[in-house]
Amino acid sequence: MKKKYLVILLAATLGLSSCSPFQVKSDYAATANFSNYKTYKLRIDDLNLNDIDKDRVLNEVSKQLQMKGLKVSNNPDLIVNLKANHKQIRDIQSTSPFGMFGGFGYGGFGFGINRTFTSNYNRGALVIDLIDANSQKLVWQGIGSGISVDSPRAKQKQIPEIVGEIMANYPPNMKK
C-alpha cells in the first residue's frame, strides 16, 4: 500500500517539475562539428539590459558553458553573442454572465453581469548565438522567452533557470 502512494507521489513530483513557465527552442548547423569547440568568448554588443541583469545573464551563460567543458579564451573557438528583448503583453479576461435564470416554456427571464479585466505586463526573451570564430557563421542558437521583466525578484530567480533550460540543448543531440 505504501508503495502505491510512493509511486503516485513520485509521478506527481516529476509531472510538476517538468512544467516550465518558459518557451525554449534551439537550432543548429548540421555541418558543425561541436566536439571541436573547446573555448569561448562572450560578446555583448546587443545585450540591452540593466547592469544587474546583464551580470546575471553573463555569469549564468559562462557557468553553463564551463559546466559543458568550455573555457574562456581571448582566441576562442566560439563567439557567444547574447541578445535580450521584451514586449508588452495585454492580458484581457472576460467573465461570462451569471445569475438566476428561469421561466415557462420557451420564454424566460434572468439577469447577468459580464466583467472584463485587463492587465499589462512585460515578458522578456533571451537569445544565445554561438558563432564559429574561424568561419564567423552561426552554428547554434538557443532562444528562451517568458521571463517576468517587471519583477526584480522573479528575474533574479528566472534568469538562471531560463539560461539553464536554453543551454540544456547544447551541444545538440546529433544522433539520427
Secondary structure, DSSP 4 states (H G I P E B T S, - for coil): -HHHHHHHHHHHHHHHHT--SSEEEEEE-TT--GGG--EEEEE-TT----HHHHHHHHHHHHHHHHHTT-EE-SS-SEEEEEEEEEEEEEEEEEPPP-S-EE-STT--EE-----EEEEEEEEEEEEEEEEETTT--EEEEEEEEEEETT-HHHHHHHHHHHHHHHHTT-S-----
